[in-house]
Amino acid sequence: MRPSSQFGILKAIGTRTAYLARSVTLQVLVLSVGSLVLSVLLVQLFEAVLPSSMPFQLGFSTLALTCLSFITMSLAGSLFSVWKVAKIDALDAIGRTAA
């Protein structure tokens, strides 16, 4: 089943576009923050394991700016999905056939 058909079914049963937009945005935010937490922990682990002679240093400001940029781009991408969901015609999305 295509994702658009899933959204089409939800819209056909009366789900509001605002609810779908909040749902998509929240899911993207949870996944982004979760992956960032895991990534930062791994970076800190590698930084602790690497020998001090290794030229690797990731400052707090660089890490914070990268994390903020990642979340911003993820949310911007989710807005594109929300825009596509808002344009979906419920009958077309679930596979209406021409009569």
QUINORZI-V556583 format. One record per pair of residues at least 4 apart in sequence whose ideal C-beta (glycine too) atoms are under 8 Angstrom apart, sorted by the first residue. I is the first residue (numbers start at 1). GAP is how many residues later the second one is. Records with the same first field share a line. If there is no record, write none. Layout:
I: GAP  GAP
This chain:
1: 4  5
2: 4  91
3: 4
4: 4  80  84  89
5: 4  88  89  90
6: 4
7: 4  13  78  81  86
8: 4  80  81  82  83  84  85  86
9: 4  81  84  85
10: 5  10
11: 4  6  9  77  79  82
12: 78  79  82
15: 4  5
16: 4
17: 4  65  68  69
18: 4
19: 4
20: 4  62  65
21: 4  61  64  65
22: 4
23: 4
24: 4  54  57  58  61
25: 4  50  53  54  57
26: 4
27: 4  51
28: 4  46  47  49  50  53
29: 4  42  45  46  49
30: 4
31: 4  43
32: 4  38  39  42  43
33: 4  38
34: 4
35: 4
36: 4  31  34  35
37: 4
38: 4
39: 4
40: 4  23  27
41: 4
42: 4
43: 4  15  20
44: 4
45: 4
46: 4  10
47: 9  10  11
50: 4  6
58: 4  5
59: 4
60: 4
61: 4
62: 4
63: 4
64: 4
65: 4
66: 4
67: 4
68: 4
69: 4
70: 4
71: 4
72: 4
73: 4
74: 4
75: 4
76: 4
77: 4
78: 4
79: 4
80: 4
81: 4
82: 4
83: 4
84: 4
88: 4  5
89: 4
90: 4
91: 5
92: 4
